[in-house]
Amino acid sequence: MTDTKLRVCTHARTYLMCRPEHFTVEYAINPWMDPAKPVDVALASRQWERLAEAFRSLGHTVETIPPKPGLPDMVFAANGATVIDGKVLGAKFRHPERQPEAGAYLTWFRRRGYPQIRESAVVNEGEGDIVFAGRAILSGYGFRTERSVREELTEFYRLPVISLRLVDPRFYHLDTALVVLDADTAAYYPAAFDDAGKAALATHFTELIEVKDEDAEVLGLNAISDGRNVVVPEQATGLISQLKSAGFQPVAVNLSELLKAGGGPKCCTLELRQSGRSKASGGA
């Protein structure tokens, strides 16, 4: 690892987001959620707006999907689908509380005229567990997404798929335990993976940044990279220093209210990867 390596944003990204108009914590389906703890919806909205503005300030485009009443977790757009080369694989949520979100996101893609849309036959929670890594797809399983989604991903996207078993319930989605920084580099929390997963990551990436407990525990890895700029929770101060040392440009944001539901910058953001750009981007 070197602090002189040139990191490059190869192209502007397009992100889909959903305003937290109906956000609350009224049930508990992960270890972060506690309905007894109050949520400041106005503050959550301001924090969300600052996240969207951070993307725009970096030259990226933000599109929005209308939030629906009764779906408080719809703000976590990353779970709504997976989009690679303009092809959309819909989500199929494990918990009943979130299952209606899948149809809402598929409707948005259909209305936008996406030509290749597939309703998944397998439980998968979108980009929460399905992470594009430039030359391959990383597929997390163990808590939400089924391991068998690998076959569906391979057939639909025609890319190699690396299955990674998650073993710590605090890190129930892959995007809470790992962020792809560019085609060759990732940051991850080793304790969230079994030995086979750690070995697979070491084989795929030429550069791995190991994140400390204190940064993982504020969901510091729920971040987004465009190959150079990394939008990251401001509470992950150690990770921010590591990113700077590795030649990346951290962009710190505060999503403290959304963290009460186990969410961070990546959870709020679904990348709309279009044909011809996915493989070239090398980013998350």
Secondary structure, DSSP 4 states (H G I P E B T S, - for coil): --TT------S--EEEE---TT----S-SSTT--TTS---HHHHHHHHHHHHHHHHHTT-EEEE----TT-TTTT-GGGGEEEETTEEEEPB-SSGGGHHHHHHHHHHHHHTT-SEEE--SS-B-GGGTEEE-SSSEEEEESSSS-TTHHHHHHHHH-S-EEEEEB--TTS-SGGGTEEEEETTEEEE-GGGB-HHHHHHHHHH-SEEEEPPHHHHTTTTT--EESSSEEEEETT-HHHHHHHHHTT-EEEEE--HHHHTTT--TTTT-EE-PPTTTHHHH---
